[in-house]
């Protein structure tokens, strides 16, 4: 159906704000938020173009800042926790004829995060170039001399330094009281084992708009590629277990909440014997980002690290695919009521459309084999909690994993350490404080839902944002709760079948594990 579109352009430079309205304004469209974003230096030029996609849904394209002639490409030779460690490398580099800079990485916003150290570490840098090729040539030279950690970078990617940008930000806002369609999430190709671009997901579901979802396994050495690394609930079905109690986006009847979610999974036999179920729909023994039950390394979240556990019970349902991963162990086939239909002395068997398969390894395989018998009915408990309260996973409930929390009660409160992003100073600097492409979500006080992407790794178009800058954007847009989603090359937003941001991967839009979709 034809609709007249409102386009609102907001241009701010220094303290001046000008609002232009082009075309006919839809009476139901909400006026654009005119508050200047707080990222970067004060009073940078900022433009916004806003248009409604449907009743209760708007899309806003924001650009802010500008490319600075003072910016440059350089080489980070290595990161160190202490100045003393850095000085050893500096002396070595100077002996070889390099001009070296020591960058102290400060934690300027320690009051807004659970990472309280004032100094995060030290980066040894060398070279200043206008062309990236020159920096890459220097990297090759340094690596040939044994400096294996050398990496080319751009001065404005360091989120601990103030910047002029530029930034390209795309915002979807959904008013649940007005929106007549459905806000939901979708597994790529409908299964755990599939990966698909947001463009493809939005196209096949005829979505008005879409955004990438949570973190996922990329390489087979870390599990099943495409497996969500964290909680995933699709149409009320738990298809992936939580990582500890990380922050997640909960959707229900087009309303949203952001909360710490956890899962508790258990099996009990007719005789009363019980055991923990370690996971759902993932490769036994490999726990991406850790935070599992009985992990060898740690039971706490540890982002982008794969923990191991040789003794597990994993439950598989139809969302995983056609059959379980092959290997040694023991499996039990259950019907939809939990009745034991069949048993197998190795892993790698068919998964029923209704019902499930319990797949066990190590001592858990021996326990399962010794405690169940064909024909008995097992009791399977799958509890999902949000902020300590049990969630009723009815068919209208979707949960998208992410992390960390960015906003709470309207204040910047980044739970980076608690949610596994500060397990080393090096990782915290390069993942949380560095500027990357990001996707994140927020909820406003009136219940409106914000879905946001920020382009990055493109000096002339958009440099990306840190965790703190992500929180600042959400706060400026009016959010009172906020959380991070998967980012980097995964960040993608589609509006009316068009990819509106430029993904950072050289190969283009990245296939991801799930997407948040706005359906008409």
Secondary structure, DSSP 8 states (H G I E B T S, - for coil): ------EEEEEEETTEEEEEEES---TTS---------SSSTT--EEEEEEEEETTEEEEEEEEE---TT--EEEEEEEESSHHHHHHHHHHHHHTT--EEEEEEE-TTGGGBS---SEEEEEEEEEEESSHHHHHHHHHHHHHTT-TT-EEEEGGG-TTS---EEEEEEEEEE-TTT--SEEEEEEGGGSTT--B-HHHHHHHHTEEEEEE-S-B--SGGGSSTT-BSS-EEETTEEEE--STT-EEEEEETTEEEEEEEEEEEEEE-TTS-EEE--EESS-TTEEEEE--SS-SS-SSEEEEEEEE-SS-EEEE-TTT-SB---EEEEEEEE-TT-BEEEEEEEE--B--SSSEEEEE-HHHHHHHHHH--TT-B-EEEEEEEETTEE----TTEEEEE---EEEETTEE-B-TTTTTS-SSHHHIIIIIIS-B-EEEEEEETTS-EEEEEE--SBTTTB--B-HHHHHHHHHHTTEEEEEE---GGG--EEETTEE-S--SSTTSS--BSEEEEEE-
